[in-house]
């Protein structure tokens, strides 16, 4: 697992450029199950054998998001949950998005 999961999200107040180029590539390589979409956000689909387990996972993700002060979009459906995140203050990706993703991966395992 990536060492990103051991870090904490840092609040972004804007005024910084979104990740791009080699820096974005380096972070995305650490989380191969997450897809970078148009350099703007990252997303991952998690699968479960039923609704109850998907809901339990979504609740875990909610706890992680609250702890980190960084809140993803979560789509819950029978047997699956899709998580999408980006940093709204800059309308793009920061390291905190990848930290949150790594923590979510840890909650899934």
N, C-alpha and C positions, 0 to 999 in steps of 0.2 A: 504494500500500500504506500501511496505517496506520503512524504513527510508534510505535505500541505495540511493534512488532517490534524497535525499537532499545533498549527498556527491558529490565530484568531482573526476574525474579520475586523477590518479597520473602517470606521465610518468615512464615507466620501462626501464631501461638501461641494464637489464640483471643482472646476478650474484646472483639472488635470486631463490629459488626453486619454482616450480609451486605449487599451492594449492593442498592439498590432505587430506585424512582422515576426521576427525571431522570438521576441518575448512571449507573444501569444502562442506561437507554435510550441515553445518549450513547456509552457504550462499545460497546453492541451495534450501533449504527449504523456504527461504524468497521469492523465485521466482518460485513457483510451475508450472507455465506455460512454463518454460524453461527446456530443457532437457540437462543434462550433458552427453556428448558423450565421452566415453573412458577416462574420467578424463582430457581430452585435450581441449575441446571447449564446448560452450553452444549454443543452437539453439532454435528458436521458429518460428512457422508458424503462420502468421496473415492472416485472411480471410476478404474479402471485397465483396460487391455486384457487383463490376465492376472493370474494369481496371483503370479508372480515379481515383477512391478512393484509390486503391492500390498504384498508382503512387504518389498521394498527400502524402500518408503515408511515402513512400520511401524518398520523398523530406524532410519531417519532420525529419526522421531518419538521413539523411545527415546533416541537420543543427545541430542536437544534437551531432553527431559525430565530426563535425568541432569545435563546442564549447568545447568539451571535449578533443580534440586531440587524439581520440581513435576511430579507423575506422573499422567497421564490414564488413563482406561480406554480400551482399544483393542480393537475387535472386528475381526478379520481374516477375510475370506472370499475366495473366488475373485473377482477383479476389483474388490474394494472393501475399504475400511477405514473404520470408523466410530470417531471419536474423541469422547469425552465427558469433560468436566472440571468440577470444582468444588473448593472448598477444604474439605477434610474437617474441619479444626479448628473451623470455624464452621458447617459443614453448609449452605453457601451459596456465593455468588460473591464474589470479590474482584477487584481490578484484575489481580492475577497470573494469574487464569484467562484473561483477555483478552490479556494479554501472551503467555502460552504459546500461545494460539490463533493470534495473529498470527505467531509464530515458526514454528508448524506450517504456516500458509499459505505462508510464505516457503520452507519446505522442499519444499512441493508444487509451487511454480512453477518 
